[in-house]
Structure formats: C-alpha cells, structure tokens
Amino acid sequence: MTEDEDLPALRTTADYQFGAGAGAALFPPEEDLEVRHSSSGRPQQVHADGSRLVTYATDGRFTLGLAGGNRIADALESPAGRVIVGDESEPFVRDGKNVFAKFVADVDPDVRAGDEVLVTHENGDLLAVGRAELDADAMFDFDTGMAVKVRDGAEK
C-alpha cells in the first residue's frame, strides 16, 4: 500500500479507538504526512513535521506521541479520552512520571484499562500521553495504585 492508500484505513482506526473526528484530526487529508512501514509493508508510524503522531502497534491500536496527543486534545471535548489531574501532579507528569489513582481529579467514564489516554491538567493543558492501567471507576475507587503508565511527558 502507498501512503495515500494507508491513510483512510488509519483514519477509520483512529475514529474507532479515540472517537468520531479523531482520524481527521490526527491525519488531515490536506497535510503532508510521512507513513513509515515495517519490513513487511505494514504501516508502523505516522510522522508530521518531524514529530511522531502515532505508532500503529501489532495489536491494531495506536500509541500516541505528544504531537498526536495534542491533535486529539484539540479535536475531542474534555473529558473524552482524558485522565485529568491537578496542580499537585502536574510537574511529575510533565517529567514523565506515572499518574497514581489518588491524584486523578476527573476521567472520561469510558476509559478502560489498556486504553491509550491523554493526561491533562484541570486547566486543559496536555501534560502527557500514556496507557490507562485502571478502568475509570477504579481510578476513583482506589486510593493507591497506578492509574496511567505515562509514555511521554510534555515538558514545559
């Protein structure tokens, strides 16, 4: 497949994983995107302006880069796809540290363990991207334990 042939399928996958509109936000048709392929020809990463938007994992789901996280944050209304934290956690999360359940201020009620999520501050700033380790309900129920395994922190 060529890049032009890959993008419609990648947009559909993004809409399914993150919600309607995410595919167009991540991979706008008018933008010149670089799709990097594996040795077998499968799409593996998508880059724009030298930044990684997403990696397309072998399980058929995306892992977000910070650039992709910013695009998702702009496209979806809060709290969709988000775990929201306050001032106490902000410097640690920006530094790439994990989010613990007791510091979660709000969360998209549809988040399940294993989902790719945005970690945002209460004011809306993107702090990090990562993988939810707990379901949304459990993030509120537990006073201990990791809520989000942070992959990339958004340093100031």
C-alpha positions in Angstrom: 0.0 0.0 0.0 1.1 3.5 -0.6 0.8 6.3 1.9 -2.4 7.6 0.2 -3.9 4.1 0.4 -2.9 3.7 4.1 -4.4 6.9 5.4 -8.1 6.2 5.0 -7.8 2.9 6.9 -5.7 4.6 9.6 -8.3 7.4 10.0 -11.0 4.8 10.5 -8.9 3.0 13.1 -8.4 6.3 14.9 -12.1 7.2 14.9 -12.9 3.7 16.3 -10.2 3.9 19.0 -10.5 7.6 20.1 -13.9 8.7 18.9 -15.5 10.4 15.9 -13.3 13.1 14.4 -10.1 11.7 15.7 -9.0 10.3 12.4 -9.3 13.6 10.5 -7.6 15.4 13.4 -4.7 13.1 13.5 -4.3 12.6 9.7 -5.8 15.6 7.9 -6.2 14.9 4.2 -4.6 18.2 3.2 -1.4 17.6 5.3 1.8 16.0 4.0 2.3 13.1 6.4 5.1 10.6 6.4 3.9 7.0 6.9 6.8 4.7 7.9 6.3 1.0 7.1 7.7 -2.2 8.6 9.8 -4.5 6.5 6.6 -6.4 5.6 5.0 -3.2 4.3 2.6 -2.7 7.2 2.1 0.9 8.4 4.1 1.3 11.6 4.5 5.0 12.4 3.0 8.3 11.2 5.0 11.5 11.4 4.3 15.1 10.6 6.8 17.9 10.7 9.4 15.6 12.1 7.3 14.6 15.1 5.7 11.2 15.8 2.0 11.4 15.8 1.3 7.7 16.4 2.8 4.2 16.3 0.5 1.6 14.8 1.0 -1.4 17.1 0.8 -5.0 16.0 -2.5 -5.3 18.0 -4.1 -2.9 15.6 -4.3 0.0 18.0 -2.4 3.3 18.1 0.0 4.5 20.7 0.2 8.3 20.8 3.2 10.6 20.6 2.9 14.0 22.1 2.2 15.6 18.7 -0.7 13.2 18.2 -1.9 13.8 21.7 -2.2 17.5 21.1 -4.2 16.8 17.9 -6.6 14.5 19.8 -6.9 17.0 22.7 -7.8 19.8 20.2 -10.4 17.6 18.4 -12.3 15.9 21.3 -14.2 17.7 24.0 -13.0 17.2 27.6 -13.1 14.7 29.3 -13.2 12.4 26.2 -10.1 10.2 26.2 -8.6 12.0 29.2 -7.4 11.5 32.7 -7.3 14.9 34.4 -5.0 15.8 37.3 -4.4 18.9 39.4 -1.5 21.1 40.4 0.0 18.5 42.8 0.7 16.0 40.0 1.5 18.4 37.1 5.3 18.7 37.5 5.7 15.0 37.9 3.6 14.0 35.0 5.3 16.6 32.7 8.5 14.9 33.7 7.2 11.6 32.5 6.3 10.1 35.9 3.2 7.9 36.1 -0.2 9.0 37.3 -1.5 7.5 40.6 -5.2 6.9 41.3 -5.3 9.2 44.3 -4.3 12.2 42.2 -7.0 11.7 39.5 -9.4 14.7 39.5 -11.6 13.5 36.7 -11.6 10.9 33.9 -13.6 10.0 30.8 -16.1 7.5 32.2 -15.5 5.3 29.1 -11.8 4.7 29.8 -10.9 1.1 30.3 -7.6 -0.5 31.4 -5.3 -0.7 28.4 -6.7 2.3 26.6 -4.5 5.0 25.2 -5.2 8.2 27.1 -4.3 11.9 27.3 -3.2 13.2 30.7 -4.3 16.8 31.1 -4.3 19.4 33.8 -7.5 20.7 35.1 -6.9 23.9 33.0 -6.8 21.8 29.9 -3.1 21.7 29.2 -1.8 18.4 27.8 0.7 17.0 30.3 1.4 13.5 28.9 0.2 10.6 26.9 0.1 7.0 28.1 -1.8 3.8 28.8 -4.6 3.5 31.4 -3.8 0.8 33.9 -7.2 1.0 35.6 -10.8 1.4 34.4 -12.3 4.9 35.0 -14.4 3.7 38.0 -11.4 2.1 39.6 -9.4 5.3 39.3 -11.9 7.0 41.6 -12.4 3.9 43.9 -8.7 3.3 44.7 -6.5 5.5 46.9 -3.4 3.6 45.8 -2.1 2.2 42.6 -1.1 3.4 39.2 -3.8 4.9 37.1 -1.8 5.8 33.9 1.5 4.5 32.7 3.0 7.6 31.2 4.9 7.2 27.9 5.8 10.8 27.1 5.6 13.8 29.3 5.1 17.3 27.8 8.0 19.3 29.4 7.4 23.0 29.6 
